[in-house]
Amino acid sequence: MNSLSEECTPLKQEYDACFNSWFSDKYLKGVTTDHCGPLFQKYQECVKKAIKDKAIDLEQLEKRILGTANEKQIPES
């Protein structure tokens, strides 16, 4: 799966690979020190920039829609 922004996708893939390796090779064996934190921070910064650049309103993303009366309404343009 790609990231929100094309420029963030390589960072996401690198972090995903690091996390998956850490989780299966370390965490499941009791080693809880996460060496992927710096990669995650880089990826997070990239995503935050993409959110700002695309003028995405985070409140709208967090708004509960499913299971409410708003679910079946046509979104505003």
N, CA, C and O of each residue as an XYZ file, in Angstrom:
308
protein
N       0.851     -1.176      0.000
C       0.000      0.000      0.000
C       0.896      1.238      0.000
O       1.884      1.317      0.730
N       0.528      2.180     -0.822
C       1.289      3.424     -0.905
C       0.925      4.371      0.227
O      -0.060      4.164      0.936
N       1.714      5.389      0.381
C       1.478      6.403      1.394
C       0.530      7.471      0.853
O       0.140      7.446     -0.314
N       0.175      8.395      1.717
C      -0.689      9.522      1.359
C      -0.081     10.349      0.235
O      -0.797     10.875     -0.617
N       1.217     10.455      0.239
C       1.940     11.242     -0.757
C       2.984     10.349     -1.428
O       3.633      9.535     -0.771
N       3.135     10.513     -2.733
C       4.113      9.722     -3.480
C       5.516      9.847     -2.897
O       6.270      8.875     -2.848
N       5.855     11.057     -2.458
C       7.208     11.260     -1.924
C       7.415     10.559     -0.585
O       8.555     10.342     -0.177
N       6.330     10.200      0.105
C       6.438      9.506      1.390
C       6.461      7.984      1.238
O       6.819      7.278      2.180
N       6.086      7.478      0.078
C       5.976      6.029     -0.109
C       7.283      5.286      0.158
O       7.242      4.255      0.830
N       8.450      5.747     -0.330
C       9.688      5.022     -0.009
C       9.964      4.967      1.500
O      10.430      3.947      2.009
N       9.681      6.053      2.206
C       9.867      6.057      3.667
C       8.917      5.070      4.331
O       9.303      4.370      5.267
N       7.688      5.012      3.857
C       6.705      4.078      4.408
C       7.162      2.641      4.194
O       7.102      1.822      5.111
N       7.618      2.340      2.990
C       8.071      0.984      2.687
C       9.280      0.603      3.536
O       9.377     -0.527      4.017
N      10.191      1.540      3.718
C      11.376      1.289      4.546
C      10.974      1.058      6.003
O      11.480      0.144      6.655
N      10.064      1.890      6.508
C       9.609      1.716      7.888
C       8.850      0.404      8.049
O       9.080     -0.329      9.010
N       7.944      0.099      7.115
C       7.178     -1.150      7.194
C       8.107     -2.362      7.243
O       7.896     -3.276      8.041
N       9.125     -2.370      6.398
C      10.080     -3.482      6.375
C      10.828     -3.579      7.705
O      11.009     -4.671      8.244
N      11.256     -2.439      8.225
C      11.963     -2.411      9.510
C      11.059     -2.923     10.625
O      11.467     -3.760     11.430
N       9.825     -2.416     10.668
C       8.901     -2.811     11.725
C       8.587     -4.304     11.650
O       8.619     -4.997     12.667
N       8.286     -4.799     10.454
C       7.943     -6.216     10.310
C       9.097     -7.111     10.741
O       8.890     -8.132     11.397
N      10.305     -6.724     10.371
C      11.485     -7.482     10.773
C      11.668     -7.430     12.288
O      11.891     -8.458     12.928
N      11.575     -6.237     12.854
C      11.720     -6.080     14.302
C      10.655     -6.874     15.046
O      10.960     -7.556     16.025
N       9.421     -6.790     14.595
C       8.321     -7.455     15.292
C       8.517     -8.970     15.313
O       8.378     -9.605     16.359
N       8.838     -9.543     14.160
C       8.964    -11.003     14.100
C      10.289    -11.513     14.671
O      10.327    -12.570     15.301
N      11.367    -10.772     14.454
C      12.684    -11.246     14.881
C      13.063    -10.843     16.300
O      13.875    -11.514     16.937
N      12.498     -9.777     16.792
C      12.896     -9.271     18.112
C      11.738     -9.285     19.114
O      11.805     -9.957     20.144
N      10.681     -8.539     18.800
C       9.592     -8.335     19.757
C       8.968     -9.654     20.209
O       8.742     -9.857     21.402
N       8.691    -10.545     19.267
C       8.075    -11.824     19.625
C       9.008    -12.708     20.440
O       8.579    -13.711     21.011
N      10.280    -12.338     20.496
C      11.261    -13.080     21.290
C      11.619    -12.336     22.573
O      12.565    -12.702     23.271
N      10.845    -11.277     22.877
C      11.017    -10.569     24.137
C      11.879     -9.324     24.094
O      12.030     -8.656     25.116
N      12.445     -8.993     22.957
C      13.273     -7.789     22.839
C      12.357     -6.631     22.452
O      11.859     -6.572     21.328
N      12.141     -5.716     23.386
C      11.154     -4.655     23.154
C      11.757     -3.336     22.688
O      11.018     -2.386     22.428
N      13.075     -3.253     22.577
C      13.705     -2.029     22.092
C      13.433     -1.891     20.599
O      13.825     -2.745     19.803
N      12.759     -0.809     20.229
C      12.385     -0.587     18.831
C      13.446      0.262     18.144
O      13.632      1.429     18.490
N      14.132     -0.314     17.183
C      15.173      0.409     16.451
C      14.611      1.151     15.237
O      15.356      1.800     14.502
N      13.302      1.056     15.030
C      12.684      1.675     13.848
C      12.135      3.068     14.147
O      11.615      3.726     13.246
N      12.238      3.521     15.373
C      11.698      4.820     15.772
C      12.149      5.984     14.903
O      11.313      6.784     14.483
N      13.448      6.105     14.619
C      13.892      7.218     13.768
C      13.270      7.181     12.365
O      12.943      8.228     11.806
N      13.107      5.990     11.800
C      12.451      5.868     10.491
C      10.997      6.310     10.578
O      10.488      7.003      9.697
N      10.332      5.892     11.665
C       8.937      6.282     11.843
C       8.814      7.799     11.942
O       7.898      8.382     11.362
N       9.718      8.439     12.663
C       9.668      9.894     12.799
C       9.832     10.590     11.452
O       9.136     11.565     11.170
N      10.750     10.094     10.616
C      10.928     10.666      9.274
C       9.650     10.504      8.451
O       9.201     11.438      7.786
N       9.075      9.304      8.510
C       7.852      9.038      7.752
C       6.713      9.919      8.265
O       5.957     10.484      7.473
N       6.591     10.034      9.573
C       5.533     10.853     10.174
C       5.670     12.316      9.743
O       4.671     12.960      9.424
N       6.884     12.839      9.732
C       7.112     14.222      9.289
C       6.683     14.405      7.835
O       6.077     15.416      7.481
N       6.998     13.429      7.005
C       6.626     13.495      5.592
C       5.100     13.499      5.441
O       4.552     14.275      4.658
N       4.426     12.636      6.188
C       2.961     12.562      6.112
C       2.331     13.856      6.624
O       1.370     14.349      6.033
N       2.857     14.406      7.707
C       2.323     15.669      8.228
C       2.464     16.785      7.199
O       1.562     17.608      7.043
N       3.598     16.813      6.496
C       3.801     17.810      5.449
C       2.800     17.592      4.315
O       2.239     18.555      3.792
N       2.577     16.350      3.938
C       1.627     16.043      2.863
C       0.210     16.442      3.256
O      -0.544     16.950      2.427
N      -0.153     16.216      4.509
C      -1.475     16.610      5.003
C      -1.629     18.119      4.899
O      -2.667     18.618      4.463
N      -0.592     18.843      5.302
C      -0.628     20.308      5.230
C      -0.677     20.780      3.776
O      -1.468     21.658      3.430
N       0.173     20.192      2.926
C       0.223     20.586      1.512
C      -1.093     20.324      0.784
O      -1.472     21.074     -0.115
N      -1.787     19.256      1.178
C      -3.054     18.903      0.530
C      -4.254     19.551      1.221
O      -5.401     19.325      0.835
N      -3.977     20.356      2.245
C      -5.019     21.063      3.004
C      -6.092     20.104      3.510
O      -7.287     20.370      3.383
N      -5.647     18.980      4.087
C      -6.571     18.000      4.649
C      -6.903     18.420      6.073
O      -6.010     18.664      6.884
N      -8.186     18.500      6.366
C      -8.664     18.881      7.694
C      -8.715     17.630      8.574
O      -9.556     16.755      8.365
N      -7.817     17.549      9.555
C      -7.753     16.371     10.411
C      -9.032     16.153     11.213
O      -9.389     15.012     11.506
N      -9.715     17.219     11.566
C     -10.978     17.070     12.294
C     -11.993     16.321     11.445
O     -12.761     15.511     11.965
N     -12.004     16.584     10.151
C     -12.915     15.878      9.249
C     -12.556     14.398      9.173
O     -13.447     13.553      9.079
N     -11.270     14.074      9.213
C     -10.847     12.678      9.165
C     -11.261     11.915     10.415
O     -11.582     10.729     10.343
N     -11.256     12.590     11.557
C     -11.567     11.946     12.820
C     -13.059     11.940     13.137
O     -13.487     11.305     14.101
N     -13.835     12.630     12.346
C     -15.267     12.746     12.586
C     -15.941     11.383     12.427
O     -15.713     10.681     11.442
N     -16.760     11.021     13.393
C     -17.464      9.744     13.346
C     -18.633      9.850     12.370
O     -19.508     10.703     12.522
N     -18.636      8.978     11.371
C     -19.678      8.979     10.359
C     -20.414      7.641     10.340
O     -21.644      7.601     10.384
N     -19.660      6.556     10.275
C     -20.278      5.235     10.188
C     -21.165      4.966     11.397
O     -20.776      5.193     12.542
N     -22.360      4.480     11.110
C     -23.294      4.166     12.183
C     -24.064      5.363     12.692
O     -24.782      5.251     13.685
N     -23.934      6.518     12.033
C     -24.674      7.714     12.430
C     -25.592      8.131     11.283
O     -25.535      7.562     10.193
N     -26.429      9.117     11.536
C     -27.340      9.626     10.504
C     -26.567     10.249      9.344
O     -27.084     10.312      8.229
N     -25.355     10.705      9.582
C     -24.540     11.328      8.533
C     -24.020     10.328      7.502
O     -23.587     10.722      6.419
N     -24.060      9.054      7.830
C     -23.489      8.037      6.950
C     -24.155      8.022      5.576
O     -23.486      7.795      4.567
N     -25.439      8.256      5.528
C     -26.160      8.135      4.265
C     -26.382      9.460      3.560
O     -27.048      9.502      2.525
N     -25.845     10.530      4.092
C     -26.013     11.830      3.461
C     -24.966     12.029      2.376
O     -23.845     11.530      2.477
N     -25.340     12.753      1.353
C     -24.409     13.086      0.282
C     -23.442     14.141      0.815
O     -23.872     15.155      1.365
N     -22.130     13.905      0.653
C     -21.154     14.886      1.158
C     -21.287     16.228      0.452
O     -21.682     16.304     -0.712
N     -20.948     17.284      1.187
C     -20.968     18.627      0.601
C     -19.820     18.768     -0.382
O     -18.762     18.165     -0.206
N     -20.036     19.567     -1.421
C     -18.981     19.767     -2.431
C     -17.981     20.789     -1.982
O     -17.029     21.081     -2.705
